Amino acid sequence: MSNFDPTKFTILVVEDHVFSRKAFINMLMRSGYENVLSAENGSDAINKLNSHPIDLVITDINMPEVNGLELIKAIRLGNTGSAITTHVIAVTSLSDAATVSACMTLEVDSFLVKPITVKNAQEKIQLAVSQPRILYQQHLYENVNTKVWLSEQASCPSNSKPAEQKTKEVYSEYLSIACLSDLKEGMILVNDLCMLNGGCLLKSGTQLNEKLINRLYELSNTIEMGSMRVRIEKEVVD
């Protein structure tokens, strides 16, 4: 995908563990992916695929109700509102040969191994979306075994509950800035801030503080505002 633009690219994250799901979504948004939807299992994901245009599905495999293999198979068989060639990344430990084989037969575009890092996620997304939208094994899809052993459930007795703990989650909000007076401390530049002559004043990723904002006011007549965008990070405690 030569004209790949993460700001115009819609990703569906499918993960049943709420904290992992929120953390991964935050990671994607901080990497520039503004259009990120989420689903708590395969059934929820199918509903999203039926009602939203999705470019890439990143799905965990071990999930209750409809697991990741069942979801991928539904996509490839045309049983969702999404194209059968929709890009898919499977999130798995790669330790279960049967699961990996099923993913291979269903022609996933990449594997993402936990624990997920920003670097690995970006690399795998770039790899996945660069794959041609061509399927070669459609005659094999129907017979793919989609049974998955839910190891997370098996490891916890039914009468035990994991200890509750408060987890901090950081969410990102993106804003377009029309004038310097809209800048606030703590905002993070999404793109480079340049002068009218093309020179770069501040690199993308710079977090604004009082001194920087004051300097920008001094240089206001030389700044190219254009499509200036910033990110605001908000911390929520669950």
N, C-alpha and C positions, 0 to 999 in steps of 0.2 A: 504494500500500500504506500506508494510514493508520496501521496499528498496527505499522509496521516496527520490529523489534527485532533488531539485529545479533547479539546473543548467542544468538538462537534461529534463526539464518539460516545455512544451509550453502552454502558456495561451493566450487566445484571450479576450481582454477587449472591450466590446461594449457599447459605451456611446456617446450620441449626443452632449453633452456640452463639447466644446474643452478644457476648463480649468480643468474641473473635470476629463476628460479623461487623460490629461497629468499628473495631480497631482497623480491620482491613479496608472498610469504606473510607475511613479517615485517611489512611495511608494513600489510597488512590486519589482522593481529592487534593491532598497536599502535593501530589505529584502532577497535578494539572488536569485530572479527569473530573470535569464538573458534572457530567450527566451519569450518575451512578444510582441504579435502583437495587433493591435488596429483596430477598425472599428467605423465609425460614426453613423451607424444605422444597422438595421437588414439586409437590402439588401447588404450593404458593407460586413457585417459579413459572409453572405452566400458565397460571392465571395472568401473570405479568406478561408472559410472551404472547398471550392472546389479546392483550390490550395495549401493548407498547411496542414500538419498533426497537429491536435490540440488535446491536452490532456484535457483541461478544458476551458469552455466558461463562462465568468463572464459578464452577460448582464443586463443593465438597462431595465426597462419595458416600461416606457413612452418615446417613440421615434417616430419621423415622418417616413413616407414611410412604412417601415416594422418594427413594434414594437417588443418588447422583447418576448411577448407571441407567436407572429407569427414566430419568429426565433426559439424559443424552439420547437414549434410544427413541424416546417420544419425538425429540427434535428431528433426528435423522429419518424417522419413518413418516414425517410430515403430520404428526398428531398434535402439533401446536400451531399457533398463529404465526410463528416465525419461519423463515426459510430453512429448508433442510440443510443448506450449506452454511448456516450461521456458525461463526467461529466459536469453538468451545475449548476452554482450558479445564482440565481435571485436577483438582487438588487432592493429592493422595500421598501416602508414605512410600509408595512404590514397593512395599514389602509383600503384598498379596499378589502373586503371579496371575491368579485368575482374574482379579480386578483389572490389572494392567493390560492383560490380554483382551478383555472385553472392551476397554477404552481404545485399544489399538484397532480392533475390528470396527468399532463405531467411528473411527477416524477423527479422534480428538486432535486439535491443532497443537497442543502442548501440554506438558505436565508441570504442575507447580507443587513443590514439596514443602511441607511444613517443617520448621517454623518459617513463615513467610517474611522476607525482608523487602524493603523498597527496591533495592537493586534487582533482586530476583524477579519480583513482580513486574517491573518495567521491562526487563529482558524478555520474560515469557510473553507479555502482552505484545511487544513488538514482533516477536517470533510468530505468535499466533495470527496476528492480523496480516502478516506478510505472506501467509500460506494462500495458495490459489483456492478459490471457491469451487473446487472440483472433488467429486466423490467417486471412488473406484470400487467400493465393496458393498453397494446397496443390496446386492443379492444375498448378503450374509447377515444383514441387520436383524431380520425377524427371528433368527435362531440364537441370538446372543443371550447368554444367561446373565440376568441382572441381579441375582441374589448376592447380598452383601452381609457379612457378619458385623453386627453393630458392636464393635469392641468396647466403645465407650459405655454402652448400656450394660454389657456383660461384666464390666469391672466394678460396678456399683450394685450392691444388694438392693432389692426393691424396697426394703424397709429403712434404708439409710438415705440421708439427704446431705449433700455437700454443704460445708459451712458457708454461710453467706458472708460476703465481703464487699465492701464498697470499692468500686473501681472508677478511676478517673478516665473519662473519655474526652477527646479533643475534637471538636467539630469545626469545619472551615466554612466561612461564608464569603462569597466573592462579590465584589462591588466594582462598578465602573465609576471612575472619578472624572467629573467635568471641570472642576476648578481646584486650585490649591487649598482653598479654604475648607474643602471637604476632607482634607487629610487629617488623621488623628494618630497619636502615639500608639504604637503597637501594630499598626497596619503593616502588612508585608507585601512588597512589590511582586506582582505576578510576571511582569515583563520589564525589560530594561527601560529606565527613564533617560531620555536623550535630550540633547540640546538641539536647537533649530539647525545648527550646522552639521548635525549628525553625530557629534561626539557623545559618548555615554557618560552620564553623570552618576547614576546609581544602577548597579546590576540587579537583575531579578533575584528575589530571595532576600533582599535587604529589608530589615525591620526598621520602621521609622521611629525616631525618637524626637524629643523637643528640639535638639540642636540641628538635626538634619532638616526638620520642617522649617525652622527659622532660616536656614541657609537657602532652602528652596524658594522661600518668599523673596529673599534678596536677589535670586536669579530668575525670578518669574518671567521676565521679559525675554529670556533666552531659552526657556524650556518648551519642548515640543510635547504638549499634552496628549494630542491624538486620542488613541484608545487606551488610556492609562487604566490599568486594573490592579486592584489590591485584594489581599486575602485577610480576613479577620478570624483569628482562632478563638473559639469559646470552649471553656472547660466545664464539663458537667460531671457531677459525682453521682453514680448510681448506687 
